[in-house]
Amino acid sequence: MLSRLMEEDNDSIPHIEWRKWNKWYWYKGTKVVTEYGNAAKAKCCAKGCRHCPFDPLHSGSDKLRKDLIGRLGYRIGPID
C-alpha cells in the first residue's frame, strides 16, 4: 500500500496515521510532503505547506508543534 500511495496520483489525502510514518504522497499531480517529511527539516520553510509541523505555522520557526510530538508520538531524530 505504501508504494502504491507514493507512486500513483490520488485524489484523497492519506489518513494521519499513514502520514505519521511516510514522507510524501501524490495529490492531484502534486507531490505533497507530510508532517513527518517536513519534520526532517531544521526549520519551517515558511512556504505554507499543507502539513506544516512547526509552531507557529508557516513562520520559519524551528520548534515542532507539541500536539504532533505528544498526540502522534513523533520520533524526533535522524530521518533517512
Buried (B, 14 or more C-beta within 10 A) or exposed (E): EEEEBBEEEBEEBBEEEBBBEBBBBBBEEEEBBBBBBBBEBEEBBEEEBEBBBBBEEEEEBEEBBEEBBEEBEBEEEEEE
